[in-house]
Amino acid sequence: MRHFFILLILALSLAGCSDAKSTTLSYEEVKKIMVDAIQTEEGKKAIRQLFEDKSFRELLILNTEEIKKATEETLLSKEAADFWMTTFEDPKFQETFAKSMQKQQEDLMKKLLNDASYQEDLTSFFGQPDMQKQLETILKGAVMRKELEKVVMETIENPLLQSKWQELVKKSSGEQEDDSKKKEGESGAKKEEASSQ
């Protein structure tokens, strides 16, 4: 910081010495001198040293309470609420948002499922007689069956799972071919044994 001010004073004094007639410099002249001084190697070095100074960097850091207050005022305002409501109505944004949160949600569910207290809470919640009756009623209902069919169809048609389905079908058909070849081989062996006897 000290170097920067020394550089500024030198630049101003040199400018004053070069033109003895004018005692004061205009804003444009001072600006040009400052820009020229900053662009020199000495000016760049002085700025680098200024940013290396810990006390100067602390001045640049904003008060976290002020940032927090400004953020809360911005995010909790009516305009922000309207903006987010409109944004979340867009299917493309919903998809992008869901994909960006997918890994965190999976990690959270894995942690919760491995947590003993969460498992106990879940078991006790679904173990209540009222919950069991409600689940039975829901699962037996026609609406639930339609929803299950819809979920199954969406799962089957999911582009991310298409390659897996194809692999399973190929594997299944390959196993069936192997089984039929084994059966043919066994029946042929039995016929040969019967004819040899």
Disulfide bonds with the S-S distance in Angstrom:
none
